[in-house]
Amino acid sequence: MTTTAITGIGVAAPNGLGTEDFWSATLRGESGIGTVSRFDVSGYPSRLGGELPGFDPADHLPSRLIPQTDRMTQIALAASDWALADARLEPDAYQSTEMGVTTAGAFGGFEYGQRELDQLWTAGPEHVSVYMSFAWFYAVNTGQISIRHGLRGPAGVVVGDQAGGLDAVAQARRNIRKGARLIVSGGVDSSFCPYGWVSRISGRGLSTGDDPDTAYVPFDTRAQGHVPGEGGAILVIEEAGAARARGARVYGEIAGYGATFDAAARHGGEPGLRRAVETALADAAVDPSDIRVVFADGAGTLREDRVEAEAIEAVFGPGAVPVTAPKTMTGRMSSGGAPADLACALLAIRDGLIPPTINVRTPAAASLDLVLDAPRPWQPGAALVIARGRGGFNSAMVLRPPGRGAVAAVRGPGATRRRTPAPADH
């Protein structure tokens, strides 16, 4: 079976722009959550969010692209630039038709759409930008990344809210197994405008708290909802043999994936999260005891957190595996949240540190071994990332350290490369 390796990471998150800034802030437990500043939120019941710190698209993109693109696409393009630079891909490494893009989207270009609708109603249709025809579309990130980098191979977009980020990476793995050599994948979302904010509030999952330290506390008895964040992560995924052949640095490999969907409550179906986790473990050909850390979804409501805690306990046993939710520092970034968790898992493998969950003071689930407040050293092994989307989507993905012959990722310029003993390929 073809093995897929992750060779590049680009992260844009509320607590850090760029992978290393994000990771350093995450290990320090620094939050990017605060009162939203991009528009007046004083009249809304929810006022906190995770905004990117000082992101100016003019610093990252050609001026001609800026009027054509929504903020989410501008962030996605910057993150894809960082990921491909991190992968150190030579221009002639692969044919353009061997490389593609699969991203996840949840909202689309809400901010762009609101601005052009304002133009329509206040100035008339002749003042609506021609770029509105595609800038609002949730698939536009895939198209713009493909155009910017000349990636003419398989392309697609997956919509599944928070779970969609894992689903997109899984689709990238499928395309690699079908013969592609490299896929740029992940997810980025941003909808910090009145139109997007009202859409989020209508979902009834947002916290109404005004204290950034208590508004979003998954697995805590005080949980009252989540805080939205903007941003996400873009990853470079390659066929492992091809990556080794070009001497690529490998962060880790995608070992397994599973996805399920919850039946509506009126049909009496059990939540499908446990089945998604078990499917991912089976796909990776690993036992529950082989998983060394779980990156939890962390919905931030008592009911949803209880469902997740029960699924983790059912699969692994009470307190049997460390569990963390670093998104407590960023808010839930919709389609960007799970790819950011994948990035965290890969960096945890690289550095031997599990990032913490912050602000949880009164854990609601005694069965969970939560990593709280400070990083926890670990012997890197297989990591499980869980994601759920509004409406019943459940996804789970297993990552493992670099396999046979791969050059493992190491931190810092000039660091000595090391080789990691390989588990069997699946």
MARKE-582180 format. One line per 3 residues: number of its first residue (from 1); their letters; for each residue x, y negated, z of N, C-alpha, C. Coordinates in steps of 0.001 Angstrom, whole numbers, plus 500000, padded with zeros to 6 digits. Example, Ala and Ser with C-alpha at 12.3 -4.5 7.8 and 13.67 -1.06 7.14 Angstrom:
<nodes>
1	AS	513190/505690/507800/512300/504500/507800/513200/503300/507800  512850/502250/507080/513670/501060/507140/512900/499970/507870
</nodes>
This chain:
<nodes>
1	MTT	500844/501193/500000/500000/500000/500000/500882/498754/500000  500524/497784/499163/501284/496535/499086/501255/495799/500418  502430/495340/500850/502541/494574/502088/502607/493096/501758
4	TAI	501899/492275/502518/501882/490837/502293/502606/490120/503421  503472/489200/503048/504293/488454/503998/503942/486982/503941  504041/486310/505087/503827/484865/505155/505190/484192/505235
7	TGI	505477/483351/504249/506815/482762/504116/506832/481249/504265  505678/480621/504362/505639/479168/504510/504438/478744/505328  504619/477713/506160/503548/477201/507021/503529/475676/506934
10	GVA	502341/475121/506752/502153/473673/506820/500959/473358/507686  501149/472636/508776/500079/472356/509729/499872/470851/509866  498618/470446/509833/498228/469075/510163/497133/469175/511205
13	APN	497418/468760/512431/496480/468949/513538/496434/467703/514408  495397/467575/515226/495277/466385/516067/496416/466185/517056  497147/467236/517392/498279/467057/518310/499629/467154/517603
16	GLG	499636/467064/516274/500919/467055/515588/500794/467154/514087  501499/466277/513374/501574/466327/511915/502854/467043/511531  502732/468124/510758/503876/468936/510433/503986/470095/511415
19	TED	504495/471202/510932/504480/472439/511711/505238/472315/513018  506456/471785/512979/507262/471753/514205/506725/470738/515212  506213/469603/514748/505606/468643/515678/504380/469261/516351
22	FWS	503562/469928/515550/502383/470602/516098/502782/471673/517112  503750/472476/516771/504138/473588/517642/504766/473077/518941  505607/472088/518837/506226/471528/520046/505171/470953/520976
25	ATL	504214/470208/520424/503148/469632/521246/502294/470726/521865  502028/471782/521110/501219/472883/521611/501915/473578/522780  503198/473819/522665/503926/474457/523762/503973/473551/524990
28	RGE	503949/472234/524763/503938/471307/525901/502540/471133/526491  501535/471688/525836/500164/471538/526311/499584/470168/526053  500023/469501/524988/499561/468155/524675/498281/468202/523843
31	SGI	497281/467489/524297/496002/467455/523607/495933/466281/522638  495222/466513/521524/494948/465436/520573/493507/464990/520610  492781/465359/521661/491359/465043/521764/491159/463708/522473
34	GTV	490300/462873/521932/489971/461586/522537/488705/461031/521908  488348/459822/522279/487181/459183/521685/487437/458911/520208  486504/459278/519367/486659/459091/517927/486794/457607/517613
37	SRF	487759/457278/516749/488045/455878/516452/487762/455486/515003  487518/456441/514128/487385/456114/512713/486027/455510/512368  485051/455683/513235/483772/454984/513071/483180/454811/514465
40	DVS	482156/454011/514567/481563/453686/515865/480686/454847/516347  481147/455527/517387/480404/456679/517906/479589/456336/519145  479531/455058/519502/478902/454688/520772/477431/455070/520836
43	GYP	476755/455175/519700/475339/455492/519709/475029/456967/519574  476040/457809/519578/475828/459238/519402/475991/459975/520736  475317/461121/520893/475452/461857/522158/476817/462504/522335
46	SRL	477516/462772/521236/478868/463348/521291/479845/462322/520733  480882/462038/521495/481776/460947/521113/483255/461327/521062  483572/462561/521427/484973/462989/521440/485295/463818/520202
49	GGE	486529/463714/519770/486996/464516/518640/488509/464575/518614  489002/465487/517809/490440/465585/517593/490784/464993/516243  491325/463763/516235/491691/463077/514993/493187/463216/514733
52	LPG	493560/463297/513468/494980/463366/513135/495675/462085/513572  496845/462211/514165/497556/461023/514651/498323/460316/513530  497827/459170/513119/498575/458345/512177/498741/458927/510793
55	FDP	497761/459691/510330/497868/460243/508979/497468/459194/507957  498431/458755/507145/498190/457806/506065/498482/458525/504760  497476/458760/503933/497720/459510/502696/498767/458868/501792
58	ADH	498928/457555/501886/499932/456877/501054/501344/457328/501395  501537/457873/502588/502856/458376/502973/503165/459737/502364  502133/460388/501806/502318/461769/501386/501929/462045/499942
61	LPS	501138/461161/499324/500572/461452/498015/500800/460297/497049  500833/460585/495746/500897/459510/494753/499669/458609/494851  499855/457346/494569/498760/456386/494715/497576/456726/493816
64	RLI	497826/457345/492654/496726/457663/491743/495777/458707/492324  496270/459555/493235/495441/460619/493791/494501/460123/494888  494886/459065/495562/494144/458658/496762/492703/458271/496451
67	PQT	492430/457456/495420/491019/457129/495149/490216/458294/494588  490870/459382/494215/490186/460532/493645/489770/461556/494691  490264/461412/495920/490169/462511/496876/489598/462075/498217
70	DRM	488877/463003/498844/488397/462823/500203/489553/463047/501172  489353/462599/502405/490385/462755/503423/490763/464221/503629  489794/465125/503613/490139/466538/503835/491078/467036/502749
73	TQI	490880/466593/501509/491752/467023/500418/493129/466395/500547  493179/465147/500967/494474/464507/501184/495288/465254/502238  494617/465679/503313/495303/466448/504352/495745/467793/503794
76	ALA	494863/468454/503039/495189/469766/502482/496367/469690/501517  496417/468635/500713/497536/468482/499780/498850/468265/500525  498827/467445/501565/500040/467244/502351/500484/468551/502996
79	ASD	499534/469295/503584/499881/470555/504238/500407/471582/503242  499858/471594/502025/500360/472534/501013/501768/472159/500575  502051/470860/500486/503426/470427/500187/504387/470942/501250
82	WAL	503990/470775/502517/504859/471211/503614/505039/472726/503600  503966/473468/503333/504051/474928/503343/504960/475439/502230  504816/474881/501030/505645/475334/499917/507098/474929/500115
85	ADA	507335/473748/500684/508706/473364/500997/509299/474307/502040  508484/474686/503016/508948/475602/504052/509266/476968/503478  508540/477391/502438/508792/478685/501808/510058/478696/500965
88	RLE	510603/477519/500674/511868/477398/499936/511818/478160/498612  510746/477907/497904/510508/478596/496643/511260/477901/495514  512103/478638/494820/512794/478078/493664/511802/477909/492513
91	PDA	511999/476878/491666/511026/476604/490605/510764/477783/489670  511758/478631/489465/511592/479738/488525/511409/481081/489218  511017/481056/490498/510878/482320/491237/509799/483208/490632
94	YQS	508659/482614/490277/507547/483366/489701/506960/482590/488539  506256/483299/487673/505502/482644/486623/504305/481910/487235  503881/480840/486603/502757/480063/487147/501485/480907/487234
97	TEM	501319/481867/486325/500129/482708/486334/500190/483791/487410  501336/483958/488043/501474/484925/489139/501179/484298/490498  500919/482980/490498/500698/482267/491745/499313/481625/491737
100	GVT	498610/481701/492864/497264/481165/492921/496950/480492/494241  495683/480154/494423/495229/479419/495609/493883/479982/496064  493752/480229/497353/492459/480540/497953/492348/479772/499259
103	TAG	491375/478891/499358/491189/478128/500586/489787/478360/501146  489607/477912/502369/488290/477934/503001/487787/476506/503153  486495/476343/503114/485881/475038/503319/484604/475197/504118
106	AFG	484240/474172/504865/482995/474216/505630/482093/473037/505301  482661/471844/505227/481846/470643/505042/481978/470040/503654  483126/470144/503052/483358/469410/501820/483711/467962/502115
109	GFE	483702/467146/501069/484145/465759/501206/483045/464847/501711  482633/465031/502971/481533/464243/503528/481851/462750/503556  483075/462416/503928/483423/461000/504056/483367/460309/502694
112	YGQ	483901/460977/501682/483851/460430/500328/482395/460291/499876  481600/461335/500127/480207/461316/499718/479422/460204/500384  479661/459991/501669/478935/458920/502354/479298/457558/501765
115	REL	480581/457362/501506/481003/456073/500962/480355/455796/499603  480286/456806/498744/479712/456601/497414/478187/456471/497471  477553/457161/498414/476108/456961/498581/475811/455549/499072
118	DQL	476667/455015/499943/476525/453620/500362/476620/452698/499155  477560/452986/498260/477695/452183/497039/476439/452268/496182  475882/453471/496077/474679/453658/495268/473538/452795/495790
121	WTA	473336/452804/497100/472194/452109/497670/472409/450607/497813  473641/450180/497957/473889/448750/498178/474298/447998/496922  474958/448711/495966/475483/448006/494801/474945/448543/493473
124	GPE	474424/449767/493478/473881/450315/492245/474706/451460/491696  474126/452273/490819/474785/453489/490326/476079/453222/489573  476192/452047/488941/477420/451766/488180/478626/451583/489090
127	HVS	478396/451470/490390/479492/451296/491334/479885/452605/492038  479264/453704/491653/479621/455014/492210/480809/455573/491435  481828/456001/492146/483049/456486/491501/482783/457728/490666
130	VYM	483421/457809/489514/483322/458996/488676/483886/460217/489400  484801/459980/490338/485421/461098/491060/484465/461740/492063  483328/461100/492305/482321/461684/493192/481874/463051/492680
133	SFA	481984/463266/491371/481505/464514/490779/482214/465737/491344  483431/465553/491861/484115/466713/492440/484700/466462/493827  484892/465197/494221/485552/464924/495493/484759/465420/496696
136	WFY	483435/465544/496566/482589/465980/497675/482584/467491/497846  483025/468225/496839/482792/469666/496745/483722/470438/497677  483191/471431/498396/484029/472168/499346/485105/473005/498658
139	AVN	484997/473235/497328/486017/473985/496597/487138/473104/496059  487027/471792/496273/487966/470892/495611/489402/471068/496120  489587/471475/497378/490953/471653/497870/491706/472699/497060
142	TGQ	491020/473796/496740/491654/474826/495907/492069/474241/494565  491174/473508/493932/491492/472950/492624/492630/471952/492659  492607/471047/493634/493640/470017/493691/495015/470607/494041
145	ISI	495049/471583/494939/496333/472232/495252/496860/472958/494023  495970/473637/493311/496368/474358/492103/496952/473409/491061  496281/472293/490842/496753/471319/489854/498089/470717/490285
148	RHG	498178/470323/491543/499384/469634/492021/500632/470497/491890  500480/471798/492109/501654/472667/492130/501730/473610/490931  500853/473444/489960/500921/474264/488756/500678/475733/489016
151	LRG	499736/476046/489894/499446/477430/490243/498256/477898/489409  498519/478741/488426/497499/479074/487425/496973/480494/487568  497275/481134/488683/496804/482491/488911/495450/482517/489596
154	PAG	495143/483576/490359/493818/483717/490989/493491/482526/491878  492231/482084/491823/491802/480937/492621/490417/481220/493189  490150/480656/494369/488836/480845/494965/488673/480014/496209
157	VVV	487446/480006/496728/487143/479319/497978/486151/480177/498747  486285/480184/500067/485408/480957/500945/484753/479995/501921  483456/480176/502155/482719/479330/503085/482183/480206/504212
160	GDQ	482672/480006/505415/482213/480787/506556/482476/480075/507858  482451/478726/507824/482745/477918/508998/484104/478330/509558  484211/478484/510869/485494/478791/511494/486053/480130/511005
163	AGG	485193/481105/510739/485651/482410/510270/486209/482347/508855  485794/481333/508093/486218/481257/506709/487712/481156/506519  488415/480561/507497/489866/480445/507375/490546/481795/507315
166	LDA	490072/482760/508124/490628/484115/508055/490182/484820/506780  488935/484590/506385/488422/485237/505183/489211/484813/503943  489602/483541/503898/490379/483059/502749/491743/483735/502701
169	VAQ	492386/483877/503847/493696/484534/503889/493553/486005/503514  492458/486630/503943/492205/488014/503547/492004/488125/502038  491312/487154/501445/491147/487141/499994/492493/486970/499306
172	ARR	493359/486153/499891/494711/486010/499340/495443/487344/499355  495313/488081/500457/495958/489399/500521/495412/490321/499440  494096/490300/499219/493523/491140/498162/494085/490783/496795
175	NIR	494263/489488/496537/494818/489081/495246/496280/489504/495096  497028/489473/496186/498401/489981/496141/498384/491472/495796  497491/492215/496423/497411/493653/496159/496971/493955/494732
178	KGA	496289/493004/494110/495867/493181/492716/496942/492770/491723  498069/492259/492216/499168/491958/491304/499718/490552/491352  499044/489630/492029/499615/488289/492173/500880/488364/493025
181	RLI	501775/487421/492837/503028/487439/493596/503009/486471/494774  502250/485381/494631/502202/484360/495682/500829/483692/495663  500247/483508/496848/498983/482790/496985/499138/481751/498093
184	VSG	498765/480516/497784/498674/479463/498802/497284/479557/499408  497205/479670/500730/495910/479934/501353/495815/479256/502709  494595/479204/503235/494337/478591/504536/493080/477748/504472
187	GVD	493023/476727/505303/491849/475870/505316/492116/474552/506002  491419/473526/505547/491487/472180/506132/490097/471590/506062  489667/470966/507138/488378/470274/507144/488513/468925/507825
190	SSF	487671/467992/507419/487583/466683/508066/486226/466091/507705  485438/465769/508715/484120/465160/508446/483807/464128/509519  484792/463276/509796/484630/462267/510840/484060/460992/510245
193	CPY	482770/461052/509963/482005/459918/509455/480579/460133/509937  479724/459109/509923/478361/459292/510446/477611/460456/509818  477723/460612/508507/477044/461700/507809/477511/463053/508353
196	GWV	478818/463231/508431/479364/464478/508938/479076/464689/510411  479087/463600/511164/478875/463703/512614/477454/464149/512926  476482/463565/512233/475093/463962/512441/474892/465429/512048
199	SRI	475550/465854/510992/475446/467257/510581/475981/468175/511659  477084/467792/512299/477639/468603/513381/476698/468623/514585  476177/467456/514940/475304/467372/516108/474057/468229/515913
202	SGR	473557/468299/514690/472351/469083/514430/472563/470561/514702  473811/471009/514696/474111/472402/515001/473998/472743/516465  473884/471731/517314/473644/471886/518748/474776/472614/519475
205	GLS	475964/472552/518949/477081/473196/519637/478090/472226/520198  477908/470924/519931/478893/469941/520362/478750/469624/521843  479890/469426/522475/479902/468960/523857/479489/467491/523899
208	TGD	478769/467119/524938/478404/465719/525132/479242/465070/526229  480246/465765/526707/481107/465205/527737/481983/464097/527202  482361/463155/528067/483217/462034/527677/484632/462142/528232
211	DPD	484907/463181/528997/486236/463373/529557/486983/464398/528696  488069/463993/528010/488789/464930/527145/489317/466161/527871  489473/466074/529189/490005/467206/529944/488942/468233/530312
214	TAY	487691/467896/530172/486630/468830/530577/485584/469075/529497  485626/468339/528407/484562/468439/527402/484581/469772/526664  485771/470333/526419/485885/471592/525676/486765/472546/526467
217	VPF	486116/473448/527220/486847/474366/528103/486288/475780/527919  486663/476455/526838/486160/477806/526603/486588/478765/527713  485730/479724/527992/485947/480746/529020/485994/480155/530430
220	DTR	485430/478975/530594/485353/478306/531891/483883/478227/532302  483625/478279/533604/482244/478166/534079/481636/476809/533753  482476/475814/533421/481981/474476/533085/481739/474294/531599
223	AQG	481904/475341/530803/481780/475225/529348/480433/474639/528959  480471/473637/528072/479237/472958/527663/479191/472704/526169  480039/473354/525412/480080/473135/523977/481498/472861/523525
226	HVP	481660/472586/522231/483000/472356/521711/483167/470912/521245  484409/470524/521080/484775/469234/520505/485301/469494/519097  484821/468781/518090/485311/469007/516729/486692/468401/516524
229	GEG	487445/469019/515651/488738/468488/515265/488851/468445/513753  489819/467694/513249/490077/467667/511810/491476/468209/511552  491649/468750/510353/492950/469289/509985/492882/470780/509762
232	GAI	494031/471439/509936/494108/472875/509717/495507/473278/509311  495596/474379/508593/496906/474892/508187/496807/475523/506810  497891/475392/506066/498053/476045/504777/499251/476978/504879
235	LVI	499091/478187/504367/500125/479212/504441/500533/479646/503038  501774/480075/502908/502253/480680/501667/502356/482180/501906  501625/482930/501096/501534/484381/501256/502121/485034/500011
238	EEA	503038/485967/500223/503718/486613/499110/503677/488132/499252  503858/488807/498132/504102/490234/498161/505453/490433/498839  505494/491275/499863/506668/491354/500734/507928/491758/499980
241	GAA	507805/492693/499046/508983/493112/498293/509555/491989/497454  508671/491217/496819/509130/490078/496027/509761/489019/496922  509174/488799/498094/509743/487826/499023/511135/488251/499471
244	RAR	511298/489546/499770/512625/490036/500159/513621/489877/499020  513158/490161/497803/514056/490096/496652/514599/488692/496433  513809/487685/496757/514302/486316/496571/514962/485768/497837
247	GAR	515106/486612/498858/515768/486188/500095/514934/485266/500941  513606/485407/500855/512717/484509/501591/512794/484757/503091  512606/483712/503848/512428/483812/505285/510981/484212/505542
250	VYG	510779/485218/506375/509439/485755/506627/509053/485508/508081  507894/484896/508266/507375/484676/509618/506698/485921/510165  506007/486636/509315/505273/487812/509743/504498/488383/508576
253	EIA	503806/489477/508829/503057/490165/507790/501592/490301/508199  500712/490318/507210/499287/490549/507445/499082/492055/507469  498746/492580/508634/498643/494026/508794/497224/494540/508673
256	GYG	496233/493756/509090/494867/494250/509067/493850/493134/509138  492637/493446/508674/491571/492438/508623/490233/493144/508717  489285/492501/509379/487925/493006/509431/486942/491860/509525
259	ATF	485758/492035/508963/484721/491003/509003/483363/491663/509149  482484/491040/509931/481114/491513/510107/480196/490310/510167  478902/490593/510231/477914/489531/510333/476867/489933/511356
262	DAA	476526/488997/512239/475532/489266/513276/474126/489290/512687  473352/490265/513119/471932/490244/512781/471244/489148/513586  470193/488576/513030/469432/487561/513753/468882/488148/515039
265	ARH	468802/487312/516067/468349/487785/517378/466978/488438/517298  466129/487955/516408/464773/488516/516322/464777/489959/515832  465893/490377/515231/466005/491752/514773/466674/492654/515808
268	GGE	467103/492074/516917/467644/492867/518003/469028/493435/517757  469747/492943/516764/471069/493475/516465/472106/493019/517475  473069/493891/517761/474157/493521/518650/475137/492616/517900
271	PGL	475823/491725/518621/476852/490913/517966/477898/491805/517302  478364/491388/516131/479282/492222/515360/480751/491963/515619  481084/491140/516621/482486/490775/516820/483345/491986/517150
274	RRA	482869/492840/518044/483675/494015/518399/483978/494856/517164  482988/495064/516303/483218/495853/515094/484247/495197/514184  484236/493874/514107/485234/493181/513292/486641/493436/513822
277	VET	486794/493356/515143/488104/493611/515751/488528/495047/515501  487634/495989/515725/487984/497393/515533/488309/497694/514074  487609/497047/513163/487906/497233/511740/489292/496702/511395
280	ALA	489644/495554/511955/490972/494991/511707/492067/495896/512252  491851/496455/513435/492847/497366/514011/492982/498624/513157  491849/499154/512694/491895/500348/511851/492600/500061/510538
283	DAA	492322/498886/509961/492971/498509/508708/494480/498382/508893  494894/497919/510069/496321/497788/510364/496947/499099/510817  496124/500131/511055/496597/501425/511553/497345/501268/512871
286	VDP	496754/500476/513783/497337/500293/515106/496294/500622/516161  496770/501012/517336/495905/501235/518478/495731/499927/519239  494672/499811/520035/494516/498607/520855/495742/498306/521711
289	SDI	496425/499337/522185/497600/499124/523036/498767/498500/522274  498715/498532/520941/499782/497928/520138/499641/496411/520021  498450/495880/520306/498224/494438/520228/498792/493785/521478
292	RVV	499670/492806/521286/500371/492191/522410/499809/490844/522819  498958/490247/521971/498330/488969/522310/497098/488793/521442  496080/488132/521998/494864/487805/521264/494700/486291/521241
295	FAD	494546/485735/520039/494192/484328/519872/492675/484280/519707  492003/483813/520754/490551/483901/520824/489880/482795/520023  488625/483060/519656/487832/482058/518947/487475/480896/519865
298	GAG	487035/481194/521090/486771/480141/522071/485675/479183/521673  484440/479678/521552/483334/478835/521096/483042/477684/522048  483253/477897/523344/483046/476813/524293/481649/476729/524882
301	TLR	480829/477762/524673/479541/477840/525355/479540/479103/526205  478778/479076/527291/478795/480210/528200/478377/481499/527501  477348/481428/526673/476864/482642/526017/477879/483172/525016
304	EDR	478356/482319/524132/479268/482783/523088/480609/483223/523670  481070/482531/524692/482306/482957/525344/482137/484319/526007  480971/484546/526597/480724/485843/527231/480724/486964/526187
307	VEA	480116/486735/525033/480107/487729/523962/481535/488068/523546  482375/487046/523393/483751/487298/522977/484536/488016/524066  484372/487586/525313/485086/488238/526420/484687/489706/526526
310	EAI	483408/489988/526355/482951/491376/526433/483516/492211/525290  483622/491627/524099/484196/492355/522965/485672/492658/523209  486411/491673/523722/487837/491887/523998/488016/492955/525063
313	EAV	487206/492895/526124/487317/493895/527188/486945/495275/526677  485920/495357/525835/485485/496655/525326/486561/497321/524483  487296/496523/523708/488325/497079/522829/489619/497360/523576
316	FGP	490034/496434/524439/491370/496528/525033/491372/496943/526503  490243/496806/527176/490200/497054/528603/490382/495757/529369  489918/495718/530619/490010/494476/531402/491452/494068/531691
319	GAV	491779/492832/531331/493092/492271/531621/494245/492958/530946  493984/493722/529883/495038/494550/529287/495911/493807/528287  495463/492646/527825/496223/491923/526801/496115/490431/527074
322	PVT	497208/489677/526922/497116/488226/527086/496191/487613/526037  495407/486627/526465/494452/485946/525590/494714/484451/525678  494705/483779/524537/494940/482339/524535/494052/481653/523515
325	APK	493795/480372/523749/492983/479548/522838/493625/478170/522728  494722/478053/521970/495398/476749/521860/494558/475674/521196  493433/476043/520588/492555/475032/519992/491924/474128/521047
328	TMT	492094/474438/522338/491670/473504/523383/492430/472185/523280  493535/472164/522525/494313/470927/522341/493950/470178/521072  493186/470813/520185/492885/470203/518886/491398/470029/518640
331	GRM	490566/470750/519387/489178/470888/519017/489039/471960/517951  487800/472305/517666/487540/473325/516642/487552/472655/515268  488476/473082/514422/488735/472431/513144/487993/473096/511986
334	SSG	486857/473739/512285/486054/474386/511240/486928/475341/510438  486960/475220/509116/487714/476187/508311/489215/476113/508575  489691/475019/509166/491110/474898/509466/491531/475526/510771
337	GAP	490549/475891/511638/490893/476363/512965/491607/477698/512984  491077/478688/512261/491692/480011/512264/493063/480017/511587  493261/479333/510440/494615/479263/509896/495611/478617/510855
340	ADL	495173/477615/511634/496064/477035/512643/496402/478065/513711  495441/478919/514079/495724/479998/515017/496692/481015/514416  496538/481312/513122/497510/482187/512463/498908/481585/512535
343	ACA	498999/480275/512289/500300/479606/512387/500863/479732/513798  500009/479527/514807/500456/479677/516192/500957/481088/516459  500239/482087/515964/500644/483469/516188/501998/483755/515535
346	LLA	502196/483255/514333/503467/483461/513635/504621/482761/514350  504369/481555/514851/505407/480819/515568/505675/481448/516939  504629/482026/517530/504820/482758/518785/505702/483976/518560
349	IRD	505524/484656/517432/506390/485778/517078/507821/485294/516878  507964/484174/516208/509303/483637/515942/510044/483266/517212  509347/482612/518143/510021/482015/519298/509857/482798/520591
352	GLI	509048/483874/520573/508875/484654/521782/508123/483936/522877  507193/483043/522492/506406/482285/523458/504941/482273/523026  504048/482670/523928/502618/482578/523671/502154/481185/524093
355	PPT	501527/480423/523191/501079/479073/523563/499921/479136/524551  499741/478087/525338/498731/478144/526399/497348/477671/525968  496377/478018/526798/495054/477398/526829/495112/476315/527897
358	INV	494618/475113/527590/494693/474055/528598/493301/473735/529153  493308/473134/530327/492127/472547/530988/491134/473551/531552  491367/474848/531401/490483/475838/532019/490876/475970/533491
361	RTP	489948/475639/534379/490238/475634/535818/489442/476680/536579  488258/477021/536081/487401/477998/536771/486987/479063/535754  487886/480016/535490/487590/481030/534466/486288/481773/534749
364	AAA	485504/481941/533692/484207/482606/533833/484314/484111/533684  485379/484589/533038/485527/486019/532768/486773/486548/533471  486569/487234/534583/487706/487792/535324/488429/488864/534528
367	SLD	487766/489409/533495/488364/490490/532712/489416/489996/531734  489501/488679/531509/490462/488144/530546/491741/487691/531241  492873/488087/530664/494178/487606/531128/494515/486353/530319
370	LVL	493938/485225/530723/494135/483982/529981/495519/483406/530237  496165/482972/529170/497445/482265/529279/497106/480796/529493  497316/480309/530699/496844/478979/531072/497990/478004/531292
373	DAP	497856/476814/530710/498638/475617/531055/500091/475613/530595  500752/476735/530525/502162/476768/530137/502408/477973/529240  503392/477898/528340/503696/479045/527478/504111/480258/528306
376	RPW	503828/481427/527774/504219/482668/528443/505218/483423/527564  506410/483711/528079/507347/484529/527297/506762/485916/527036  507075/486472/525872/506616/487817/525544/507615/488477/524607
379	QPG	507556/489786/524548/508315/490525/523545/507444/490595/522305  507787/489847/521257/506875/489747/520113/506474/491098/519544  505215/491192/519239/504638/492382/518628/503437/491984/517809
382	AAL	502504/492906/517633/501318/492614/516840/500424/491610/517563  499852/490697/516793/498963/489659/517329/497617/489743/516621  496553/489542/517377/495203/489537/516827/494642/488125/516885
385	VIA	494096/487651/515766/493423/486351/515700/491938/486599/515433  491087/486001/516252/489634/486149/516141/489022/484817/515736  488030/484859/514855/487329/483637/514450/485858/483962/514207
388	RGR	485002/483032/514610/483564/483172/514364/483038/481889/513744  482082/482059/512851/481457/480914/512210/479999/480805/512569  479501/479583/512553/478089/479334/512865/477196/480115/511899
391	GGF	476216/480791/512463/475298/481570/511657/475523/483062/511735  476630/483489/512380/476839/484919/512568/478076/485513/511949  478961/484697/511390/480182/485214/510789/481187/485632/511860
394	NSA	481799/486808/511691/482864/487279/512577/484025/487779/511736  485227/487356/512071/486414/487821/511365/487545/488050/512355  488411/488981/512017/489566/489279/512857/490721/489675/511959
397	MVL	491934/489266/512337/493118/489565/511538/494280/489936/512442  495010/490971/512045/496190/491422/512773/497435/490985/512014  498333/490316/512716/499651/489969/512190/500705/490802/512909
400	RPP	501789/491077/512232/502893/491794/512877/504208/491116/512517  505265/491369/513283/506572/490783/512966/507071/491255/511610  508071/490550/511059/508581/490909/509737/509007/492360/509664
403	GRG	508757/492975/508517/509037/494395/508344/510418/494681/507805  510545/495851/507295/511832/496395/506877/512530/495506/505864  513754/495107/506183/514573/494343/505259/514233/492877/505165
406	AVA	513202/492420/505885/512819/491009/505797/513748/490157/506645  514022/488958/506175/514773/487995/506968/513775/487268/507867  513884/487471/509158/512924/486883/510089/513118/485385/510191
409	AVR	512015/484673/510441/512083/483235/510646/512722/482944/511991  513621/481986/512015/514241/481551/513264/514128/480051/513362  514111/479549/514578/513854/478137/514791/515132/477326/514657
412	GPG	514962/476155/514050/516031/475170/514082/516955/475239/512881  517445/474081/512409/518364/474053/511281/519677/474715/511657  520208/475498/510714/521503/476113/510933/521470/477304/511860
415	ATR	520275/477743/512274/520199/478887/513180/520627/480148/512453  521214/481065/513174/521676/482304/512580/520484/483173/512228  520478/483697/511021/519401/484582/510640/519572/485920/511351
418	RRT	518446/486511/511708/518489/487807/512350/517500/488734/511657  517766/490009/511745/516873/490985/511138/516104/491702/512225  514831/491915/511962/513953/492523/512944/513699/493974/512556
421	PAP	513820/494925/513495/513490/496318/513172/512062/496396/512641  511870/497241/511652/510577/497243/510958/509655/498332/511460  508391/497977/511668/507383/499019/511823/507081/499625/510468
424	ADH	506412/500745/510464/506071/501372/509191/505123/500493/508406  505291/500451/507077/504376/499701/506230/503056/500449/506105  501980/499694/505992/500642/500270/505806/500046/499678/504552
</nodes>
